Amino acid sequence: MSKLTDIRLKQVTCDEERIEYRTPIKFGGRVVNDAVLFNVTVEVETKDGRRGRGFGSMPMGNVWSWPSTTMSGDETLAAMLEFAKQVVAAANSSDLVGHPLEITHALAADHPAILASVNSKLTLKEPMPRLAQLVAASPLEAAIYDAYGKTLGHNSYNLLGAEFTNSDLAGYLTPEFKGEYLDQYTSRECKARMPLYHLVGALDPLTPADVTSRINDGLPETLGEWIIADGLTHLKIKLNGDDLVWDVARVASVEQAAAEAQAIRGCDTWHYSLDFNEKCANVQYVLEFLAKVEEASPSALRRVHYIEQPTHRDLRANPENRMHEAAKIKPVVIDESLVDLESLLLAREQGYSGVALKACKGHSEALLMGAAAQKFGLFLCVQDLTCVGASLLHSASLAARIPTVAAIEGNGRQYCPIGNRGWDERFPGMFHITDGTVATSELNGPGLGF
């Protein structure tokens, strides 16, 4: 079966740009100072002759998606960029026709062959992880969805039902989804505003006493300054995961600095998420950490909304890391582990109570995993990859259309605001924060909304 609205890819082009960070970010024991954006433009044509163009962009995020111990950061980045370029080349030569969900699903089936080609060309010292492949392919997926909506003159999130797709979700997920489509798991209108999760990195100063040398670029430089300037109510705290004393003290210190700043604002309600970047040795570390935080700062523990990926991302290789006990205290979500439906189902079996969606894993993947999470009653959140410009808008548009997602992470304005130049003029409510929220209502246009 096919529809007149089905599209064919006519031309796919790409480029890349490097963006220097304003200040470094540390996570998972590694420090990052810059980002490389991979940008893709897609021209499409419908079966009834309408033509349009879409754009997708995403930081390659190799330090996060491929934390290798045998390859350098330059090597993993080069491999991901090569993979991304070959994904674009494969799309350019394809003759696929269909809805973006169908086209991206079919293109993803070629990833093993592309990976073999990349390995042959670069002689990789280790296999490229599936997560890194998803990140490298994500700008293309975004561009395809964006082009589809712009060609039809509608927001792409309103083109996900049986009227536009040629098969139901059972073919992508499980038989439980027979007769269901993505429009049942997404909203027809954006949430008007969403709270913004501000990142408190392990290197970030909390108070003026923590600042060794001020940047003096006009932006806030301490957590307290950021809270007052942007009216923040949601803070994501990066933790080490292998230093219990430091982790507990860090949360308590964040609580103290936040309380002082919020008192100036007259605010008594704010929230935390905690991100260990999979560095905890086991769930016992998490349980002990939570107990000690409750002793050191009960108010901080009460503010915690959820805990993100505390232990190793390879769930199958670490079956002992079951999260049932921790999830009784706070929702525990997978992030790095989530690369397909199998990993979601395994995480659910191992006691995880939620998942973190990321646009950088691919638009189709995020929509499908969002549908599965809702079907199975899992906690949902959306996080970014220090996204800037179009990549942040892509991530925010996803969060604004998943009904159960309450907030959106966006830390590009902290670490690499140069990447938002131009975009901040077009979408001021998304980049100029005054009340701790972003104006996702600005993302209601054709395509992905921007």
TIROVEX-731605 format. One record per residue: residue in three letters; x, y negated, z of N, C-alpha, C, O in turn. Coordinates in steps of 0.2 Angstrom, whole numbers, plus 2048, in hexadecimal, padded with zeros to 3 digits. Each point is the difference from the previous one (the first is absolute). Layout:
residues N
ALAXYZXYZXYZXYZ
...
END
This chain:
residues 450
MET8048068007FC7FA8008047FA800806800803
SER7F87FB7FA8047F98007FB7FB8007FA8007FE
LYS8087FA8037FC7FA8008037FA7FC8068007FF
LEU7F67FC7FE8027FA7FC8057FC8048047FC7FD
THR7FB80480A8057FC8048078038018047FD803
ASP7FD8097FB8068038018057FC7FC7FF7FD7FB
ILE8078038088067FD7FD8058047FD801806803
ARG8037F77F98068037FD8067FB8027FF7FA7FF
LEU8078088038057FC8018037FE7F98028047FC
LYS7FF7F58038027FE7F98087FE8018048027FB
GLN7FD7FB80A8077FE8018027FF8077FC7FD804
VAL80A8067FF8027FF8078077FD8008048037FC
THR7FD7F88078067FD8018027FF8077FC800805
CYS80B7FF7FD8028008078067FB8008037FF7FC
ASP7FE7FF80A8067FC8028018018087FC802803
GLU80A7FB7FF8018018078037F98028037FC7FC
GLU7FD80380B8037FA8038028018077FC804804
ARG8097F97FE8038018077FE7FA8048017FA7FD
ILE7FD8078097FE7FA804804801807800805803
GLU8047F67FF8048008067FB7FF8067FB7FC7FF
TYR8068078067FD7FF8068027FA8048067FE800
ARG7F57FE8038027FB8048038028068057FC803
THR7F98098008038038068008087FF7FB8027FE
PRO8098028058008077FF7FB8038047FE7FD805
ILE8008097F97FB8048048038078018038037FC
LYS7FC7FF80A8038078027FA8058017FB7FE804
PHE8058077F97FB8068028048067FE8048017FC
GLY7FA8048088028077FF8088008018038057FD
GLY8007F78078078008018047FC7FA806800801
ARG7F67FD7FB8047FD7FA7FE7F97FF7FA7FE802
VAL80A7FE7FC7FF7F97FF8007FE7F88048027FC
VAL7F77FA8027FE7FF7F98017F88007FD7FC804
ASN8068027F68027F97FF7FD7FD7FA7FF7FA7FF
ASP7FE80B7FC7FD7FD7FA7FB8057FD800806803
ALA7FD7F87F87FB8057FD8007FF7F88027FB7FE
VAL7FD80B7FF7FF8007F97F98017FE7FE805801
LEU7FF7F67FB7F98017FE8008037F98047FE7FC
PHE7F88078037FF8037F97F97FE7FE7FB801803
ASN8057FB7F77FA7FE7FE7FE8037F98048017FC
VAL7F68008037FD8047FA7FA7FC7FD7FC7FE804
THR8048017F67FB7FD7FC7FD8057FC8048037FC
VAL7F57FE8047FD8057FB7FB7FD7FC7FB7FC803
GLU8058057F77FA7FE7FB7FC8067FF8038057FE
VAL7F77FA8027FB8067FF7FB7FE7FB7FE7FA7FF
GLU7FE80B7FE7FB7FF7FC7FA806802802806800
THR7F87F78007FB8058017FE8047FA8027FD7FB
LYS7FA8088067FD8037FA7FC7FC7FB7FF8017FA
ASP7FE7FA8097FB7FC7FC8047F97FE7FD7FC7FE
GLY80A8048038047FB7FD8027FA8048037FC7FD
ARG7FB8048098027FA804807801803802806801
ARG8027F57FF8078008028017FC8067FD7FA801
GLY8088078038027FC8068078028028038057FE
ARG7FF7F78078078018037FF8008077FC7FD803
GLY8098078018008018078078008028058017FC
PHE7FC7FD80B8077FF8028008048077FC800804
GLY80A8037FD8018048068077FE8038058007FB
SER7FC80080B8077FE8038018048077FB800803
MET80B8027FE8018038078088008018048017FC
PRO7FD7FE80A8078018028028078007FC804802
MET80A7FE7FC8028077FF8018038077FF806801
GLY8037F78048008028078038078017FE804803
ASN8087FC7FA804807800802801807801806802
VAL8017F58028028028077FB803804801805804
TRP7F97F97FB7FA8038037FE8077FD7FF805804
SER8007FB7F67FE8067FC8058067FF7FE8057FF
TRP8087F98028058057FE8067FE8058067FE7FE
PRO7FA8048088057FE805805806800801804804
SER8037FC7F78058057FF8067FF8048027FB802
THR80180B8008078008038058027FC806800802
THR7F98027F88058027FB8017FB7FA8058017FC
MET7F67FB8038007FB7FB8007F98037FD7FF805
SER8067FC7F78007F98037FA7FD7FE7FC8037FC
GLY8027F78077FA7FD7FE8007FD7F97FB8017FD
ASP80B7FE8008007FE7F97FF8067FC7FC7FF7FA
GLU8068078087FE8067FC7F98018007FD8027FA
THR8007FE80C7F98028007FC7FB7FC7FB8027FD
LEU8077F78047FC7FB7FC8018017F97FB8007FC
ALA80B8018018018017F97FB8067FE7FE8007FA
ALA8028068097FC8067FE7F97FE8007FC8027FB
MET8017FA80A7F97FE8007FF7FC7FA7FA8007FD
LEU80A7FB8027FF7FC7FA8008037F97FC7FF7FC
GLU8088068048008047FA7FA8057FF7FD8007FB
PHE80180280B7FA8048007FA7FB7FE7FC8027FC
ALA8047F88067FA7FC7FF8007FE7F87FB8007FD
LYS80B7FF8018017FE7F87FD8067FC7FD7FF7FB
GLN8058078077FE8067FC7F98018017FC8037FB
VAL8017FC80B7F98008007FC7FB7FC7FB8027FC
VAL8087F88037FD7FB7FB8018037F97FB7FF7FC
ALA80B8038038018037F97FB8057FE7FD8017FA
ALA80180480B7FC8057FF7F97FE7FF7FC8027FB
ALA8027F98087F97FD8008007FC7F97FA8007FD
ASN80B7FD8018007FD7F97FF8047FA7FD7FE7FB
SER8058088068008057FA7FA8058017FF8047FC
SER7FD7FB8097FA8058027FA7FE7FB8007FA7FE
ASP7FC80B8017FA7FE7FC7FA8028057FA8017FD
LEU8077FE8097FA8018057FB7FB7FF8017FA7FF
VAL7F98098027FA7FB8007FB8028067FF806801
GLY7FF7F58027FC8028067FF7FA8058027FA7FE
HIS7FC8078087FF7FC8058077FF8048048057FF
PRO7FE7F68048077FF803801806805806803800
LEU7F58008038018058058038067FC804804802
GLU7F97FE7F88018057FC8077FF7FD8048057FF
ILE7FD7F57FE8077FF7FD8068018058058037FE
THR7FA7FA808806800804801807803805802801
HIS7F58028008018078028048047FB804804801
ALA7FA7FB7F88038037FB8087FE7FF8048057FF
LEU7FD7F58028077FD8008048038068068027FF
ALA7F77FF8068048038068028077FF805802803
ALA7F78027F98028067FE8078017FD803805800
ASP7FF7F67FD8067FF7FC8067FF8058068007FD
HIS7F97FE8098057FE8048068058018067FE800
PRO7F88098018068058008048007FA806800801
ALA7F87FF7F98048007FA8047F98008068007FF
ILE7F77FB8038047F98018058018058067FD7FF
LEU7F98068078058018058068047FD8057FE802
ALA7F98077FB8068047FD8047FC7FB806801800
SER7F77FB7FC8037FB7FC8057FB8038067FF7FF
VAL7F77FF8078047FB8048068048038067FD800
ASN7F98088038058048038068027FB805800801
SER7F98027F98048017FB8057FA7FE8068017FF
LYS7F67F98008047FA7FE8057FE8068057FE7FE
LEU7F88028088047FD8058048058058047FE804
THR7FA8097FB8038058047FF7FE8078057FF804
LEU7F58017FF7FF7FE8068038068058008067FF
LYS8027F78078038048057FB804804802805803
GLU7F87F97FD7FA8038037FA7FF7FD8007FB7FC
PRO7FB8098047F97FF7FD7FD7F98028007FE806
MET7FD7FF7F67FC7FA8017FA8028047FC8047FD
PRO8037F98097F98028037FA7FE7FD8007FB7FC
ARG7FB8098057FA7FE7FD7FD7F98027FD7FC7FB
LEU80580280B7FE7F98028037FB7FB7FD7FB7FE
ALA8098068018047FB7FC7FD8007F98007FB7FD
GLN7FE80B8007FD8007FA7FA7FC7FF7FE7FC7FC
LEU7FE80580A7F97FC8008017F98007FD7FC7FC
VAL8088018088027F98008027FE7F97FE7FA7FE
ALA8068097FF8037FE7FA7FA8007FA8017FC7FC
ALA7FB8088057FA8007FB7FA7FC8017FC7FE7FC
SER8047FF80A7FA7FC8037FF7FA7FC7FA7FE7FF
PRO80B7FE7FE7FF7FA7FD7FC8017F97FB7FD7FE
LEU8068097FF7FD8027FA7F98018027FB7FE7FC
GLU8038068097F98018027FC7FA8017FB7FF7FE
ALA8087FC8067FD7FA8017FE7FC7FA7FB7FE7FF
ALA80A8027FC7FF7FD7FA7FA8037FC7FD7FC7FD
ILE80380A8037FB8047FC7F97FE8037FB7FE7FC
TYR80480280B7FA7FF8037FE7F87FE7FA7FE7FF
ASP80B7FE8027FF7F97FF7FE7FE7F97FB7FC7FF
ALA8088087FC7FE7FF7F97F98027FF7FC7FD7FC
TYR8028098077FA8027FF7FA7FB8027FC7FF7FC
GLY8057FF80A7FB7FB8028007FA7FC7FA7FD7FF
LYS80C8007FF8007FA7FD7FD8017F97FD7FB7FD
THR80480B8007FD8017F97F98008007FC7FE7FC
LEU80180580A7F98008007FC7FA8047FA800800
GLY80B7FC8027FD7FA8037FD8018077FC7FC802
HIS8068098027FE8028068068018058058027FE
ASN7F97FE8098058028048018088007FB8037FF
SER80B7FF8018018077FF7FD8048057FF8067FF
TYR8007F88077FD8048057F98017FF7FC804804
ASN8017F87F87F98017FE7FF8047FA7FA8017FD
LEU80B8038018008047FA8028078018048037FD
LEU7FA7FF8098038078037FA805800802806802
GLY7F87F97FC7FB8048007FF8057FA8048007FC
ALA7F68048047FF8047FB7FF7FD7F98008037FB
GLU7FE7F78067FF7FC7FA8067FF7FC8007FF7F9
PHE80680180A8067FF7FD8058058008048017FB
THR7FC80480A8058058007FC8067FD7FA8017FF
ASN80A8047FE7FE8067FD7FF8068047FD8057FD
SER8057FB8098008068047FF7FE8088037FA801
ASP7FB80A8037FF7FE8078068018048058037FD
LEU7FB7FC809807801804802807802805801802
ALA7F68047FC8028078028068027FC804804802
GLY7FD7F97F88068027FC8067FD8028068037FF
TYR7FA7F88068067FD802801802808806800802
LEU7F58028018008018077FE8078028048057FE
THR7F67FC8057FE8078027F98017FD7FD7FB7FF
PRO80080B8017F98017FE7FB7FC8057FB7FF7FD
GLU8077FF8097FC7FC8047FE7F97FD7FB7FD801
PHE8098017FA7FE7FA7FC7FC8007FA8007FC7FC
LYS7FE80A8037FC8017FA7FA7FB7FF7FC7FF805
GLY8037FE7F67FB7FB7FF8017F98037FC7FC800
GLU80A8038038027FA8038057FC7FC8048037FC
TYR7FC7F78048057FC7FC8037FA8057FD7FF806
LEU8087FE7F88047FB8047FB7FA8028027FD805
ASP7F98027F77FC7FA8027FC8028077FE7FB803
GLN80280B7FF7FD8018078057FF8057FE800806
TYR8087FF7F98057FF8058037F98008057FF803
THR7F97FD7F88027F98007FB7FB8007FA8027FF
SER8077F88027FB7FB8017FF7FC7F98057FF7FC
ARG7F57FF8037FF7FC7FA8027F88008017FD7FC
GLU80080180B8037F9801805801805801804804
CYS8047F77FB8068008047FD7FE8077FC7FC801
LYS8088068047FF7FD8078027F97FF8067FF7FD
ALA7F77FC8068017F97FF8077FE8038047FD7FD
ARG7FE8058098067FF8038028068047FC804802
MET80B7FD7FF8028068038067FE8058047FC7FE
PRO7FC8068088067FF8048078027FD8008057FD
LEU8057F78048068027FD8058038058017FD806
TYR8028097F98058038058067FC7FE8038017FA
HIS8007FC80B8077FD8008058058027FF803806
LEU8077FE7F78058058028047FD8058037FA7FF
VAL7FF8098068057FF8058058057FF800805803
GLY8057F97F98068057FF8048008058007FC805
ALA8048097FB8058028068057FA801803800805
LEU7FF7FD7F58057FA8017FC7F98018047FC801
ASP7F68047FF7FC7FA8008017FD8077FE803805
PRO8037F67FC8007FD8067F97FF8037FC7FE7FC
LEU80480380A7F97FF8037FF7F98037FB7FD800
THR80B8008038007FA8038067FC7FE8048037FD
PRO7FC7F68048067FC7FE8068038038067FF7FD
ALA7FA8048098068038038038067FB806801801
ASP7F68027FB8028057FC8047FE7F98038047FD
VAL7FC7F68028027FD7FA8087FE8008027FC804
THR8028087F88077FE8018027FB7FB8057FC801
SER7F88037F98017FB7FB7FA7FE7FC7FD8057FD
ARG8007F58047FA7FF7FD8007FF7F88067FD7FE
ILE7F58057FF8007FF7F87FF7F97FE8037FE7FB
ASN7F87FF8097FE7F97FF7FE7FF7F98027FC7FC
ASP7F98098027FD7FF7F97F97FE8007FC8007FB
GLY8027FE80B7F97FD8017FB8058027FA7FF802
LEU8088087FE7FB8058028028028078057FF803
PRO7F68048008018028078068058018018047FB
GLU8027FD80A8068048017FF805806804804801
THR7F77FB8037FF8048067F98038007FC7FD7FC
LEU8038088077F98038007FB7FB8037FB7FF7FD
GLY8077FD8087FC7FB8037FE7FB7FB7FA7FD800
GLU80B8017FC7FF7FA7FB7FB8037FB7FC7FC7FE
TRP80580A8007FC8037FB7F98008027FB7FE7FC
ILE80480480A7F98018037FC7F98007FB8007FE
ILE8097FB8047FD7FA8017FF7FD7F97FA7FD7FF
ALA80A8037FC8007FD7FA7FA8047FB7FD7FC7FD
ASP80380A8047FB8047FC7FA8028037FC8047FD
GLY8037FB80A7FA8028038008088007FA803800
LEU80B8008018008088007FD8038058007FE806
THR7FC8087F97FD8048058028077FF7FE804804
HIS8067FE7F68018077FF8088007FF8037FD7FC
LEU8008078088088018008028077FF7FD805804
LYS8077FD7F78028067FF8088018038047FC7FD
ILE7FD8088088068008038048067FE7FE806800
LYS8087F87FD8058067FE8048028068027FC803
LEU7FE80B7FD8048038068058047FD8008037FB
ASN8057FF80A8058047FE7FF8087FF8028037FC
GLY7FA7FF8097FE8078008058058037FF806801
ASP8077F78018058058028047FC806805802802
ASP7F77F98018037FC8067FA7FE8047FD7FB7FF
LEU80180A8067FA7FF8038007F98047FB7FD801
VAL80A8028038017FA8047FF7FA7FC7FC7FB802
TRP8078057F88007FA7FC7F97FF7FD7FD7FB800
ASP80080B7FE7F97FF7FD7FB7FE8057FC7FB7FE
VAL8048078087FB7FE8058027F88027FB7FD800
ALA80B8028008027F98027FE7FB7FA7FE7FA801
ARG8028087F97FE7FC7FA7F97FF8007FE7FA7FF
VAL7FE80B8037F97FF8007FE7FB8057FC7FB800
ALA8078068067FF7FB8068027F97FE7FC7FB802
SER8098047FB8037FA7FE7FC7FC7FB7FE7FA800
VAL7FF80A7FB7FB7FE7FB7FA7FD8047FE7FB7FE
GLU8008098067FA7FE8048017FA8047FB7FB800
GLN80B8048038017FA8048007FA7FB7FD7FB802
ALA8078067F98017FA7FB7F97FE7FD7FE7FA7FF
ALA7FE80B7FF7FA7FF7FD7FB7FD8057FC7FB7FE
ALA8048078087FC7FD8058017F98017FB7FC801
GLU80B8027FF8027F98017FE7FC7FA7FD7FA801
ALA8048087F97FD7FD7FA7F97FF8007FD7FB7FE
GLN80080B8037F88008007FD7FB8057FB7FE7FF
ALA8088028077FE7FB8058007F97FE7FB7FC801
ILE80A8027FB8007FA7FD7FA7FF7FB7FD7FA800
ARG80180B7FC7FB8007FC7F98008037FB7FF7FD
GLY8058048097FA8018047FC8067FD7FA801800
CYS80B8047FE7FD8077FD802805805805801803
ASP7F68037FF8018068057FF8077FC800805804
THR7FF7FB7F67FF8067FD8048017FA8007FC7FB
TRP8058098058048017FA8028088007FE803805
HIS8057FF7F68018087FF8078017FE8037FC7FD
TYR7FF80B8048068027FE7FF8077FC7FB804801
SER8097FD7FA8018077FD8088018028047FC800
LEU7FE80B8008068028028038047FB7FD8057FE
ASP8097F97FF8038047FB8078038018047FC801
PHE7FC80A8008078048028048027F9805802801
ASN7F87FD7F98038027FA8038078018068017FE
GLU7F68038058018088008078018048038067FF
LYS7FF7F68058078018037FF804807805802803
CYS7F57FF7FF7FF8048078028077FE7FE8037FB
ALA80580080A8028077FF7FA8058018008057FC
ASN7FB7F98087FA8048017FB7FC8038017FB802
VAL7F98087FF7FA7FD8028017FF8087FD7FB802
GLN8078088018027FF8078027F98017FF7FD805
TYR8068017F78027F98007FB7FB8008007FB804
VAL7FB8067F77FA7FC8007FC7FF8067FE7FB803
LEU80180B8007FC8018068047FC8067FD7FD804
GLU8098047FC8047FD8068007F97FF8007FC804
PHE8018027F68007F97FE7FA7FC8028007FB803
LEU7FA8087FB7F97FD8028008008087FD7FB802
ALA80580A8017FF8008078047FA8037FE7FD805
LYS8088027F98057FB8037FD7F97FE8017FC804
VAL7FD8037F67FD7FA7FE7FA7FE8047FF7FA803
GLU7FD80B7FF7FA7FF8058037FE8077FD7FC803
GLU8098067FF8037FE8068027F98007FF7FC804
ALA8058037F68047FA7FF7FB7FA7FF8017FA802
SER7FA8077F97FC7FB7FE7F98037FE7FF8017FA
PRO7FC80080B7FA8037FE7FC7FC7FB7FC8037FC
SER8057F68047FC7FC7FB8028017F97FD8007FC
ALA80A8028038038017FA7FD8067FD7FE8017FA
LEU80180580A7FE8067FE7F87FF7FE7FE8037FB
ARG7FF7F98097F87FF7FE8007FD7F97FB8017FD
ARG80A7FB8017FF7FC7FA8028057FA7FF7FE7FA
VAL8048088078028047FA7FA8037FD7FC803802
HIS8047FB7F77FA8037FC8028077FD7FC804800
TYR80A7FD7FE8028067FE8088017FF8047FB801
ILE7FE80B7FF8078027FF8028037FA7FC8047FD
GLU8097FA7FF8028027FA8068047FF8057FF803
GLN7FA8077FA8058057FE8068008058057FE7FF
PRO7F98058078068018058058057FE8067FE802
THR7F88077FB8058067FF8028017F97FD7FC7FC
HIS8078088028028017F97FB8017FB7FB803801
ARG8067FA7F97FB8007FB7FF8077FD7FA8017FD
ASP80A8038047FF8077FD7FC804805803804804
LEU7F77FC7FB7FB803805801808800800803805
ARG8018007F58008077FF807803803800805803
ALA8057F77FD8068028028017FF808804803803
ASN7F77F98008007FF8077F98018037FD7FC803
PRO80180B7FC7F98018037FF7FF8077FA800803
GLU80C8008017FF7FF8077FE7F98027FE7FF806
ASN8037FD7F67FE7F98017F87FE8007FE7FD7FB
ARG7FF8068097F88008007FE7FA8048037FF806
MET7F97FD7F87FE7F98037F98008047FE7FB801
HIS80080B8007F98008038007FC8077FB7FC801
GLU80A8058038007FD8078017F87FF7FC7FD803
ALA8088017F98017F97FF7FA7FD7FD7FE7FA802
ALA7FF8097F97FA7FE7FD7FA7FF8047FB7FC7FF
LYS8058078077FB7FF8058017F98037FB7FE803
ILE80B8007FD8017F98047FF7FB7FB7FD7FB801
LYS8068057F97FF7FB7FB8008047F98038057FF
PRO7FA7F87FC8008037F98088007FE8037FB801
VAL7FE80B7FC8078017FD7FF8017F97FD8057FE
VAL8077F77FE7FF8007F88068037FD8067FE802
ILE7F98057F88068027FC8017FA7FB7FB7FD7FE
ASP80B8028008027FB7FB8048037FB7FE8027FB
GLU8097FF8078048037FB7FE8077FE8028027FB
SER7FB80180A7FE8077FE7FA8017FB8008057FC
LEU7FC7F58037FB8017FB8027FF7F98017FA7FE
VAL7FF80B7FE8028007F97FB8047FC8007FF7FA
ASP7FB8048097FB8047FC7FB802805800800806
LEU7FA8037F77FB8038048038068057FD800806
GLU8078047F78038058058037FD8067FF803805
SER8057F87FA8037FD8067FB7FD805801800806
LEU7F97FD7F77FB7FE8057FD8058037FF7FF807
LEU7FF8077F67FD8058038048038067FE802805
LEU8097FF7F98058038058007FB806801803806
ALA8007F77F98007FB8057FA800805801800806
ARG7F98017F77FA8018048008068047FE800806
GLU8058067F78018068048057FF8067FF803805
GLN8067F97FA8057FF8057FE7FB8058047FE804
GLY7F67FF7FC7FE7FC8058007F97FF7FE7FC804
TYR8058027F67FF7F87FE7F97FE7FF7FC8047FE
SER8037F68057F97FE7FF7FE7FB7FB7FB7FD800
GLY80A8017FC7FF7FB7FB8068007FB805803801
VAL7FA7F87FA8058007FB8007F87FE7FC7FC801
ALA80B8037FD8017F97FE8008007F88048047FD
LEU7F87F88008008007F98057FA7FE8017FB803
LYS8028067F78057FB7FD7FF8007F98008057FC
ALA7FF7F58018007FF7F98068027FC8008027FA
CYS8067FE80A8068027FD8008087FE8058027FD
LYS7F68018068008087FE7FC8017FA7FF8067FE
GLY7FE7F57FF7FC8017FA7F97FE8017FD802805
HIS8007FA7F77F97FE8017FB8068007FC800805
SER8058057F77FB8068008018048067FC802803
GLU80B7FF7FF8018038067FD7FD8067FD804805
ALA8047F67FC7FD7FC8057F88018017FD801805
LEU8007FE7F57F98018007FD8078017FC800804
LEU8088057FA7FE8068018018028087FC804803
MET80A7FA7FF8018028077FC7FC8057FE802805
GLY8007F87F97FB7FC8047F98038007FD800805
ALA8018037F57FA8048008008068047FB802804
ALA80B8027FC8008068048007FE8077FD804804
ALA8077F77FE8007FE8077F97FE8037FF802806
GLN7FE7FB7F67F97FE8027FB8068017FD801805
LYS8048047F67FC8068008018048077FC803803
PHE80B7FD7FF8028048058007FC807802803805
GLY7FB7F77FB8007FC8068067FE803801800806
LEU8047FF7F68077FE8028007F88017FD7FC7FC
PHE8088028088017F98018047FD7FA8048047FD
LEU7FA7F68018047FE7FA8037F98017FD7FC803
CYS8098037FA8037F98008038007F98028047FD
VAL8007F58018037FF7FA8077FC8027FF7FB804
GLN8068077FA8077FD8018037FE7FA7FF8037FA
ASP8067F98068047FE7FA807802801802803804
LEU8027FB7F78078027FF8047F98008048007FB
THR7FB7FC8098027F97FF7FF7FD7FA8047FE7FC
CYS7F58038027FE7FE7F97FF7F88007FF7FD805
VAL8038017F57FF7F87FE7FC7FF7FA8008057FC
GLY7FE7F58037FC7FF7FA7FB8057FE7FB801804
ALA8058017F67FB8057FE7FF8068047FB803800
SER80B7FF8028008078047FC7FF8067FD805803
LEU8047F58017FC7FF8067F88007FE7FC802804
LEU8037FA7F77F97FF7FE7FD8077FE7FA801802
HIS80A8037FB7FD8077FE7FF8048077FB803800
SER8097FD8047FF8038077FA7FD8037FC804803
ALA8047F67FE7FA7FD8037F98017FD7FB801803
SER8057FF7F67FA8027FD7FE8078017FA801801
LEU80B8048007FE8068027FD8008077FB804801
ALA8087F98047FE8008077F97FD8007FB802804
ALA8047F97F87F97FC8007FA8047FD7FB7FE801
ARG8078087FC7FB8037FD7FF8078037FB8047FE
ILE8097FE8077FF8068047FC7FF8068027FC804
PRO7F88067FC7FB7FE8068038008077FF7FC804
THR8058097FE8018018078077FD801802801806
VAL8027FC7F68067FD8017FF7F98037FC7FC7FE
ALA8078038087FE7FA8048057FA7FF7FE7FA801
ALA8088087FD8057FA7FF8058027FB8008067FD
ILE8047F58018058017FA8077FE8028017FA803
GLU80480A7FC8077FE8028037FC7FA7FE8017FA
GLY8057FA8088047FB7FB8067FD8037FF7FB803
ASN8078077FC8057FD8038057FD7FB8057FE802
GLY7F98027F78047FC7FB8027F98028057FE7FF
ARG7F57FF8048017F98028057FF8058037FA801
GLN7FF80B8038057FF8058078017FD8057FD802
TYR7FC8087FA8078037FE8027FD7F98067FF7FF
CYS7F58007FD8027FE7F97FB7FC7FD7FD8027FB
PRO8017F88087FB7FC7FE8017FD7F97FC7FE7FC
ILE80B8028018017FE7FA7FC8047FA7FE7FD7FB
GLY8008098077FD8047FB7F87FE7FF7FD8037FC
ASN8017F98097F97FE8007FF7F97FC7FB7FE7FF
ARG80B7FF7FE7FF7FA7FD7FC8007FA8008057FC
GLY7FB7F68037FC8007FB7F98048017FB7FD7FF
TRP8068098047FA8038027FD7FD8067F9800801
ASP80B7FD8037FD7FC8067FC7FA7FE7FB7FE804
GLU8067FF7F67FC7FB7FE7F98027FD7FB7FD800
ARG8068097FD7FA8037FD7FB8038057FA8007FF
PHE8098038067FC8038058027FE807803803804
PRO7FB7F67FE8037FD8067FD804806804800805
GLY7F68027FB7FE8048068038068017FF803806
MET8058007F58038068018077FF803803805803
PHE8007F57FC8077FF8028017FB805805800803
HIS7F67FB7FE8017FB8057FB8028067FA7FF800
ILE8098048057FD8038067FF7FB8058057FD803
THR7F58028007FF7FB8057FC8038068017FE806
ASP7FB8077F97FC8038058018078017FC804802
GLY80A7FF7FC8018078007FD8047FB800806801
THR7FC7F77FA7FD8047FB8027FE7F98037FB7FF
VAL7FC80A7FC8017FE7F97F98007FD7FB803802
ALA8047F87F97FA7FF7FD7FF8057FA8017FF7FA
THR7FD8088078008057FB7FA7FE7FC7FF8047FA
SER7FD7F78077FA7FE7FC8037FE7F97FD7FF7FB
GLU8097FE8058047FE7FA8018057FB8027FF7FB
LEU7FD8088078028057FC7FA8047FD8008067FF
ASN7FB7F67FF7FA8037FD7FF7FF7F97FB8017FD
GLY80B7FD8007FF7FF7F88018067FC800806803
PRO8007FA7F78018057FB8068048028057FE803
GLY7FC8087FB8068058018008018077FB801804
LEU80C7FF7FE8018018087FE7FA804801800806
GLY7FC7FB7F77FE7FA8048047FA7FF7FD7FB803
PHE8088057FA8057FA8008037FF7F98047FC800
END
